[in-house]
Amino acid sequence: MSPRLRAVLANLTLAVGALLVVLVGLEGVLRLTGLAPGRETATRRMVDARWTTLLDCYPSNPRGSFDIDLRRPENDARYRRLAPGRFDAIARHHPWAVETRYNALRFREVEVAAKPPGVRRVLVFGDSFTEGQGVREPQTVARVLGRLLEETAPGRFEVRNAGRRGLDFPELFEAFEAALAYEPDVVVYMLVLNDAVQPAEFRARQSFVNDWILDRTNLPEDGVVTRSLFRPRLLDFLWDRVGTLRIGRETTRWYLDMWSDANREGLERTREYLREMERQLQQKRACLLVAPWPLFVGLERGYPFTPAHDAIRALCTGARIPHHDLLPVFQGKSTSDFWVHPIDHHPNERAHRLAAESLLPDVLKLAGN
């Protein structure tokens, strides 16, 4: 072997050795500091067969806002019936919960009853953001708006919560027609950016697992995710960061395309649903207000979905439907301050309160107060 080749091999050996030392050091730092991915497991849910009572369950209670601790004997006795086979595992690993009770229409609301004479009824309509997933019932946007209206005009208004989780168009339109039983004078449709019609070919693009709302990347089987003692934390750390960036790009593009020509068919059908909602309300001498929520991502700076909000505004303007974008209420503020939980980015009670305060003037105007 030539001296030059020996020198190259020696340098290469030293470089490999130094790299191994660095990697071992980083592995030790990650294990000692806990910087390696160790995210809490995704939320769990318990619900009875008739969908009258539901619990959203969380692994921790960082803001102290979840009022149910499933480890307490009285809560064991009250809620075990919801999921007797899974209750112990959920109570052990996801003990903090928020209760939702539904009426016969599966809204988080009282049963339908005739509107009292002289009362203007406001219907807050939408999906899980509006229903208030992870938020106690008195703190939802419907309840806060109801209290604000009562303070402004005592005895003049009732507010009903017609949010129903998990719906997009066309299912949202079916829920809207059911909610008309409340005889609303104003319907505030609190649109979320994933509500638009998604034709099969567009939905097929949804290959990501993070929709910027619920973390679905750490799904448990029995309430806890185990990690091998011998699995390199550095590998987990790098894989997590690369995966997060990739999924984030795909997710953002999917949302933007949903409100662009890339989803032309879905947008046209969504427009028709909104026009039909407006038409049906006009026949009843009621009115519609479209109030888009933001996604709670990057609000501090560089919010990525402004073009989608602009497209929704243009859609409403073209259809002559009143529009109130909630994005300015939150833009420039700390994103995580509005999360229900680090693994659940539904709007929390603070977000619901700010949304209700923002909506109040438009609701009063549309209600003719």
Contacts in CASP RR format, 6 or more apart in sequence:
PFRMAT RR
TARGET T0000
AUTHOR 0000-0000-0000
METHOD contacts of the structure
MODEL  1
MSPRLRAVLANLTLAVGALLVVLVGLEGVLRLTGLAPGRETATRRMVDAR
WTTLLDCYPSNPRGSFDIDLRRPENDARYRRLAPGRFDAIARHHPWAVET
RYNALRFREVEVAAKPPGVRRVLVFGDSFTEGQGVREPQTVARVLGRLLE
ETAPGRFEVRNAGRRGLDFPELFEAFEAALAYEPDVVVYMLVLNDAVQPA
EFRARQSFVNDWILDRTNLPEDGVVTRSLFRPRLLDFLWDRVGTLRIGRE
TTRWYLDMWSDANREGLERTREYLREMERQLQQKRACLLVAPWPLFVGLE
RGYPFTPAHDAIRALCTGARIPHHDLLPVFQGKSTSDFWVHPIDHHPNER
AHRLAAESLLPDVLKLAGN
1 9 0 8 1.000
23 234 0 8 1.000
26 234 0 8 1.000
27 232 0 8 1.000
27 233 0 8 1.000
27 234 0 8 1.000
28 233 0 8 1.000
29 35 0 8 1.000
30 36 0 8 1.000
30 233 0 8 1.000
30 234 0 8 1.000
30 237 0 8 1.000
31 233 0 8 1.000
34 233 0 8 1.000
35 237 0 8 1.000
36 233 0 8 1.000
36 234 0 8 1.000
36 236 0 8 1.000
36 237 0 8 1.000
37 236 0 8 1.000
37 237 0 8 1.000
37 240 0 8 1.000
38 218 0 8 1.000
38 227 0 8 1.000
39 215 0 8 1.000
39 217 0 8 1.000
39 218 0 8 1.000
39 342 0 8 1.000
39 343 0 8 1.000
40 59 0 8 1.000
40 60 0 8 1.000
40 218 0 8 1.000
40 342 0 8 1.000
40 343 0 8 1.000
41 59 0 8 1.000
41 93 0 8 1.000
41 94 0 8 1.000
41 218 0 8 1.000
41 219 0 8 1.000
41 220 0 8 1.000
41 223 0 8 1.000
41 224 0 8 1.000
41 225 0 8 1.000
41 343 0 8 1.000
42 214 0 8 1.000
42 215 0 8 1.000
42 216 0 8 1.000
42 217 0 8 1.000
42 218 0 8 1.000
42 219 0 8 1.000
42 220 0 8 1.000
42 343 0 8 1.000
43 56 0 8 1.000
43 57 0 8 1.000
43 58 0 8 1.000
43 94 0 8 1.000
43 214 0 8 1.000
43 341 0 8 1.000
43 343 0 8 1.000
43 344 0 8 1.000
44 57 0 8 1.000
44 86 0 8 1.000
44 90 0 8 1.000
44 94 0 8 1.000
44 220 0 8 1.000
44 223 0 8 1.000
45 54 0 8 1.000
45 55 0 8 1.000
45 56 0 8 1.000
45 57 0 8 1.000
46 54 0 8 1.000
46 55 0 8 1.000
46 57 0 8 1.000
46 79 0 8 1.000
46 82 0 8 1.000
46 83 0 8 1.000
46 86 0 8 1.000
46 87 0 8 1.000
46 90 0 8 1.000
46 97 0 8 1.000
47 53 0 8 1.000
47 54 0 8 1.000
47 55 0 8 1.000
47 82 0 8 1.000
47 83 0 8 1.000
48 54 0 8 1.000
48 81 0 8 1.000
48 82 0 8 1.000
51 102 0 8 1.000
51 106 0 8 1.000
52 101 0 8 1.000
52 102 0 8 1.000
53 79 0 8 1.000
53 82 0 8 1.000
53 99 0 8 1.000
53 100 0 8 1.000
53 101 0 8 1.000
53 102 0 8 1.000
54 82 0 8 1.000
54 99 0 8 1.000
54 100 0 8 1.000
54 101 0 8 1.000
54 102 0 8 1.000
55 68 0 8 1.000
55 70 0 8 1.000
55 79 0 8 1.000
55 82 0 8 1.000
55 97 0 8 1.000
55 98 0 8 1.000
55 99 0 8 1.000
55 100 0 8 1.000
56 97 0 8 1.000
56 98 0 8 1.000
56 100 0 8 1.000
56 133 0 8 1.000
56 134 0 8 1.000
56 344 0 8 1.000
57 70 0 8 1.000
57 90 0 8 1.000
57 94 0 8 1.000
57 95 0 8 1.000
57 96 0 8 1.000
57 97 0 8 1.000
58 66 0 8 1.000
58 94 0 8 1.000
58 96 0 8 1.000
58 97 0 8 1.000
58 341 0 8 1.000
58 343 0 8 1.000
58 344 0 8 1.000
59 93 0 8 1.000
59 94 0 8 1.000
59 95 0 8 1.000
59 96 0 8 1.000
59 343 0 8 1.000
60 96 0 8 1.000
60 341 0 8 1.000
61 96 0 8 1.000
62 341 0 8 1.000
62 342 0 8 1.000
63 341 0 8 1.000
63 348 0 8 1.000
65 135 0 8 1.000
65 136 0 8 1.000
65 340 0 8 1.000
65 348 0 8 1.000
65 349 0 8 1.000
66 96 0 8 1.000
66 97 0 8 1.000
66 98 0 8 1.000
66 134 0 8 1.000
67 98 0 8 1.000
67 136 0 8 1.000
68 75 0 8 1.000
68 79 0 8 1.000
68 96 0 8 1.000
68 97 0 8 1.000
68 98 0 8 1.000
68 99 0 8 1.000
69 75 0 8 1.000
69 95 0 8 1.000
69 96 0 8 1.000
69 97 0 8 1.000
70 76 0 8 1.000
70 79 0 8 1.000
70 87 0 8 1.000
70 90 0 8 1.000
70 91 0 8 1.000
70 94 0 8 1.000
70 95 0 8 1.000
70 96 0 8 1.000
70 97 0 8 1.000
71 91 0 8 1.000
71 92 0 8 1.000
71 95 0 8 1.000
75 97 0 8 1.000
76 87 0 8 1.000
76 91 0 8 1.000
79 87 0 8 1.000
79 97 0 8 1.000
80 87 0 8 1.000
83 90 0 8 1.000
89 222 0 8 1.000
89 223 0 8 1.000
90 223 0 8 1.000
92 223 0 8 1.000
92 224 0 8 1.000
93 220 0 8 1.000
93 222 0 8 1.000
93 223 0 8 1.000
93 224 0 8 1.000
94 223 0 8 1.000
98 134 0 8 1.000
98 135 0 8 1.000
98 136 0 8 1.000
99 137 0 8 1.000
100 108 0 8 1.000
100 131 0 8 1.000
100 132 0 8 1.000
100 133 0 8 1.000
100 137 0 8 1.000
101 108 0 8 1.000
101 137 0 8 1.000
102 108 0 8 1.000
103 109 0 8 1.000
103 110 0 8 1.000
103 111 0 8 1.000
103 112 0 8 1.000
104 111 0 8 1.000
104 112 0 8 1.000
105 112 0 8 1.000
105 162 0 8 1.000
105 178 0 8 1.000
105 179 0 8 1.000
105 181 0 8 1.000
106 164 0 8 1.000
107 131 0 8 1.000
107 160 0 8 1.000
107 161 0 8 1.000
107 162 0 8 1.000
107 163 0 8 1.000
107 164 0 8 1.000
107 179 0 8 1.000
108 131 0 8 1.000
108 132 0 8 1.000
108 137 0 8 1.000
108 140 0 8 1.000
108 161 0 8 1.000
108 163 0 8 1.000
109 142 0 8 1.000
109 160 0 8 1.000
109 161 0 8 1.000
109 162 0 8 1.000
110 160 0 8 1.000
112 181 0 8 1.000
112 182 0 8 1.000
114 183 0 8 1.000
115 121 0 8 1.000
115 158 0 8 1.000
115 182 0 8 1.000
115 183 0 8 1.000
116 158 0 8 1.000
118 156 0 8 1.000
119 155 0 8 1.000
119 156 0 8 1.000
119 157 0 8 1.000
119 158 0 8 1.000
120 156 0 8 1.000
120 157 0 8 1.000
120 158 0 8 1.000
120 185 0 8 1.000
120 186 0 8 1.000
120 367 0 8 1.000
120 368 0 8 1.000
120 369 0 8 1.000
121 157 0 8 1.000
121 158 0 8 1.000
121 159 0 8 1.000
121 160 0 8 1.000
121 182 0 8 1.000
121 183 0 8 1.000
121 184 0 8 1.000
121 185 0 8 1.000
121 186 0 8 1.000
122 145 0 8 1.000
122 146 0 8 1.000
122 149 0 8 1.000
122 157 0 8 1.000
122 158 0 8 1.000
122 159 0 8 1.000
122 160 0 8 1.000
122 184 0 8 1.000
122 185 0 8 1.000
122 186 0 8 1.000
122 187 0 8 1.000
122 188 0 8 1.000
122 363 0 8 1.000
122 367 0 8 1.000
123 159 0 8 1.000
123 160 0 8 1.000
123 162 0 8 1.000
123 179 0 8 1.000
123 182 0 8 1.000
123 184 0 8 1.000
123 186 0 8 1.000
123 187 0 8 1.000
123 188 0 8 1.000
124 130 0 8 1.000
124 141 0 8 1.000
124 142 0 8 1.000
124 145 0 8 1.000
124 159 0 8 1.000
124 160 0 8 1.000
124 161 0 8 1.000
124 162 0 8 1.000
124 163 0 8 1.000
124 188 0 8 1.000
124 190 0 8 1.000
125 162 0 8 1.000
125 163 0 8 1.000
125 175 0 8 1.000
125 176 0 8 1.000
125 179 0 8 1.000
125 187 0 8 1.000
125 188 0 8 1.000
125 189 0 8 1.000
125 190 0 8 1.000
126 162 0 8 1.000
126 163 0 8 1.000
126 164 0 8 1.000
126 167 0 8 1.000
126 172 0 8 1.000
126 175 0 8 1.000
126 189 0 8 1.000
126 190 0 8 1.000
126 191 0 8 1.000
126 192 0 8 1.000
126 195 0 8 1.000
127 163 0 8 1.000
127 164 0 8 1.000
127 165 0 8 1.000
127 166 0 8 1.000
127 167 0 8 1.000
127 168 0 8 1.000
127 172 0 8 1.000
127 192 0 8 1.000
127 195 0 8 1.000
128 163 0 8 1.000
128 164 0 8 1.000
128 165 0 8 1.000
128 166 0 8 1.000
128 213 0 8 1.000
128 346 0 8 1.000
129 190 0 8 1.000
129 192 0 8 1.000
129 293 0 8 1.000
129 346 0 8 1.000
129 347 0 8 1.000
130 140 0 8 1.000
130 141 0 8 1.000
130 142 0 8 1.000
130 161 0 8 1.000
130 162 0 8 1.000
130 163 0 8 1.000
130 190 0 8 1.000
131 140 0 8 1.000
131 161 0 8 1.000
131 163 0 8 1.000
131 164 0 8 1.000
131 165 0 8 1.000
132 140 0 8 1.000
132 141 0 8 1.000
132 163 0 8 1.000
132 346 0 8 1.000
132 347 0 8 1.000
132 352 0 8 1.000
133 165 0 8 1.000
133 340 0 8 1.000
133 344 0 8 1.000
133 346 0 8 1.000
134 340 0 8 1.000
134 341 0 8 1.000
134 344 0 8 1.000
134 346 0 8 1.000
134 348 0 8 1.000
135 340 0 8 1.000
135 346 0 8 1.000
135 347 0 8 1.000
135 348 0 8 1.000
135 349 0 8 1.000
135 352 0 8 1.000
136 349 0 8 1.000
137 143 0 8 1.000
139 349 0 8 1.000
139 352 0 8 1.000
139 353 0 8 1.000
140 161 0 8 1.000
140 352 0 8 1.000
141 190 0 8 1.000
141 352 0 8 1.000
141 353 0 8 1.000
141 355 0 8 1.000
141 356 0 8 1.000
141 359 0 8 1.000
142 159 0 8 1.000
142 160 0 8 1.000
142 161 0 8 1.000
143 159 0 8 1.000
143 161 0 8 1.000
144 352 0 8 1.000
144 353 0 8 1.000
144 356 0 8 1.000
144 357 0 8 1.000
145 159 0 8 1.000
145 356 0 8 1.000
145 359 0 8 1.000
145 360 0 8 1.000
145 363 0 8 1.000
146 157 0 8 1.000
146 158 0 8 1.000
146 159 0 8 1.000
146 356 0 8 1.000
148 356 0 8 1.000
148 357 0 8 1.000
148 360 0 8 1.000
149 156 0 8 1.000
149 157 0 8 1.000
149 159 0 8 1.000
149 360 0 8 1.000
149 363 0 8 1.000
149 364 0 8 1.000
150 157 0 8 1.000
152 360 0 8 1.000
152 364 0 8 1.000
152 369 0 8 1.000
153 364 0 8 1.000
153 369 0 8 1.000
156 369 0 8 1.000
157 367 0 8 1.000
157 369 0 8 1.000
160 179 0 8 1.000
160 182 0 8 1.000
160 184 0 8 1.000
162 175 0 8 1.000
162 176 0 8 1.000
162 179 0 8 1.000
162 182 0 8 1.000
163 175 0 8 1.000
164 175 0 8 1.000
167 175 0 8 1.000
167 195 0 8 1.000
168 194 0 8 1.000
168 195 0 8 1.000
168 196 0 8 1.000
168 197 0 8 1.000
168 198 0 8 1.000
169 195 0 8 1.000
169 196 0 8 1.000
169 197 0 8 1.000
169 269 0 8 1.000
169 270 0 8 1.000
169 273 0 8 1.000
170 197 0 8 1.000
170 269 0 8 1.000
170 273 0 8 1.000
172 195 0 8 1.000
172 273 0 8 1.000
173 273 0 8 1.000
173 276 0 8 1.000
173 277 0 8 1.000
176 187 0 8 1.000
176 189 0 8 1.000
176 277 0 8 1.000
177 280 0 8 1.000
179 187 0 8 1.000
180 280 0 8 1.000
180 284 0 8 1.000
183 284 0 8 1.000
184 281 0 8 1.000
184 286 0 8 1.000
185 285 0 8 1.000
185 286 0 8 1.000
185 287 0 8 1.000
185 367 0 8 1.000
186 286 0 8 1.000
186 287 0 8 1.000
186 288 0 8 1.000
186 289 0 8 1.000
186 363 0 8 1.000
186 366 0 8 1.000
186 367 0 8 1.000
187 277 0 8 1.000
187 281 0 8 1.000
187 286 0 8 1.000
187 287 0 8 1.000
187 288 0 8 1.000
187 289 0 8 1.000
188 289 0 8 1.000
188 291 0 8 1.000
188 359 0 8 1.000
188 363 0 8 1.000
189 274 0 8 1.000
189 277 0 8 1.000
189 288 0 8 1.000
189 289 0 8 1.000
189 290 0 8 1.000
189 291 0 8 1.000
190 291 0 8 1.000
190 292 0 8 1.000
190 293 0 8 1.000
190 326 0 8 1.000
190 355 0 8 1.000
191 290 0 8 1.000
191 291 0 8 1.000
191 292 0 8 1.000
191 293 0 8 1.000
191 312 0 8 1.000
192 292 0 8 1.000
192 293 0 8 1.000
192 295 0 8 1.000
193 255 0 8 1.000
193 258 0 8 1.000
193 259 0 8 1.000
193 292 0 8 1.000
193 293 0 8 1.000
193 295 0 8 1.000
193 305 0 8 1.000
193 308 0 8 1.000
194 211 0 8 1.000
194 213 0 8 1.000
194 255 0 8 1.000
194 258 0 8 1.000
195 270 0 8 1.000
196 258 0 8 1.000
196 259 0 8 1.000
196 263 0 8 1.000
196 266 0 8 1.000
196 267 0 8 1.000
196 270 0 8 1.000
197 263 0 8 1.000
197 265 0 8 1.000
197 266 0 8 1.000
197 267 0 8 1.000
197 269 0 8 1.000
197 270 0 8 1.000
197 273 0 8 1.000
198 206 0 8 1.000
198 258 0 8 1.000
198 263 0 8 1.000
198 266 0 8 1.000
199 263 0 8 1.000
199 265 0 8 1.000
199 266 0 8 1.000
202 257 0 8 1.000
202 258 0 8 1.000
202 262 0 8 1.000
202 263 0 8 1.000
202 265 0 8 1.000
202 266 0 8 1.000
205 254 0 8 1.000
205 257 0 8 1.000
206 254 0 8 1.000
207 250 0 8 1.000
208 247 0 8 1.000
208 248 0 8 1.000
208 250 0 8 1.000
208 251 0 8 1.000
208 254 0 8 1.000
209 216 0 8 1.000
209 217 0 8 1.000
209 247 0 8 1.000
210 216 0 8 1.000
210 217 0 8 1.000
210 244 0 8 1.000
210 247 0 8 1.000
210 248 0 8 1.000
210 251 0 8 1.000
211 251 0 8 1.000
212 248 0 8 1.000
212 251 0 8 1.000
212 255 0 8 1.000
212 295 0 8 1.000
212 296 0 8 1.000
212 297 0 8 1.000
212 345 0 8 1.000
213 295 0 8 1.000
213 344 0 8 1.000
213 345 0 8 1.000
213 346 0 8 1.000
214 343 0 8 1.000
214 344 0 8 1.000
214 345 0 8 1.000
214 346 0 8 1.000
215 342 0 8 1.000
215 343 0 8 1.000
215 344 0 8 1.000
218 225 0 8 1.000
218 343 0 8 1.000
219 225 0 8 1.000
227 236 0 8 1.000
252 304 0 8 1.000
252 305 0 8 1.000
255 295 0 8 1.000
255 305 0 8 1.000
255 308 0 8 1.000
256 304 0 8 1.000
256 305 0 8 1.000
256 307 0 8 1.000
256 308 0 8 1.000
257 263 0 8 1.000
258 308 0 8 1.000
259 267 0 8 1.000
259 307 0 8 1.000
259 308 0 8 1.000
259 311 0 8 1.000
259 312 0 8 1.000
260 267 0 8 1.000
260 307 0 8 1.000
260 311 0 8 1.000
267 311 0 8 1.000
267 315 0 8 1.000
270 315 0 8 1.000
271 315 0 8 1.000
271 319 0 8 1.000
274 288 0 8 1.000
274 290 0 8 1.000
274 315 0 8 1.000
274 316 0 8 1.000
274 319 0 8 1.000
274 321 0 8 1.000
275 319 0 8 1.000
275 321 0 8 1.000
277 288 0 8 1.000
278 287 0 8 1.000
278 288 0 8 1.000
278 319 0 8 1.000
278 320 0 8 1.000
278 321 0 8 1.000
281 287 0 8 1.000
281 288 0 8 1.000
287 322 0 8 1.000
287 366 0 8 1.000
288 321 0 8 1.000
288 322 0 8 1.000
289 321 0 8 1.000
289 322 0 8 1.000
289 323 0 8 1.000
289 324 0 8 1.000
289 359 0 8 1.000
289 362 0 8 1.000
289 363 0 8 1.000
289 366 0 8 1.000
290 312 0 8 1.000
290 316 0 8 1.000
290 321 0 8 1.000
290 322 0 8 1.000
290 323 0 8 1.000
290 324 0 8 1.000
291 323 0 8 1.000
291 324 0 8 1.000
291 325 0 8 1.000
291 326 0 8 1.000
291 355 0 8 1.000
291 359 0 8 1.000
291 362 0 8 1.000
292 309 0 8 1.000
292 312 0 8 1.000
292 323 0 8 1.000
292 325 0 8 1.000
292 326 0 8 1.000
292 327 0 8 1.000
293 326 0 8 1.000
293 347 0 8 1.000
293 355 0 8 1.000
294 303 0 8 1.000
294 305 0 8 1.000
294 309 0 8 1.000
294 326 0 8 1.000
294 327 0 8 1.000
294 330 0 8 1.000
294 331 0 8 1.000
295 305 0 8 1.000
295 345 0 8 1.000
296 330 0 8 1.000
296 335 0 8 1.000
296 338 0 8 1.000
296 339 0 8 1.000
296 345 0 8 1.000
296 347 0 8 1.000
296 351 0 8 1.000
297 303 0 8 1.000
297 304 0 8 1.000
297 305 0 8 1.000
297 335 0 8 1.000
297 345 0 8 1.000
298 304 0 8 1.000
298 335 0 8 1.000
299 330 0 8 1.000
299 331 0 8 1.000
299 332 0 8 1.000
299 333 0 8 1.000
299 334 0 8 1.000
299 335 0 8 1.000
299 338 0 8 1.000
300 332 0 8 1.000
300 333 0 8 1.000
300 334 0 8 1.000
300 335 0 8 1.000
301 332 0 8 1.000
303 327 0 8 1.000
303 331 0 8 1.000
306 327 0 8 1.000
309 325 0 8 1.000
309 327 0 8 1.000
312 323 0 8 1.000
312 325 0 8 1.000
313 323 0 8 1.000
313 325 0 8 1.000
316 322 0 8 1.000
316 323 0 8 1.000
317 323 0 8 1.000
322 362 0 8 1.000
322 366 0 8 1.000
324 358 0 8 1.000
324 359 0 8 1.000
324 362 0 8 1.000
326 355 0 8 1.000
326 358 0 8 1.000
326 359 0 8 1.000
329 354 0 8 1.000
329 355 0 8 1.000
329 358 0 8 1.000
330 338 0 8 1.000
330 351 0 8 1.000
330 354 0 8 1.000
336 342 0 8 1.000
337 350 0 8 1.000
338 347 0 8 1.000
338 348 0 8 1.000
338 350 0 8 1.000
338 351 0 8 1.000
339 345 0 8 1.000
339 346 0 8 1.000
339 348 0 8 1.000
340 346 0 8 1.000
340 347 0 8 1.000
340 348 0 8 1.000
347 355 0 8 1.000
END
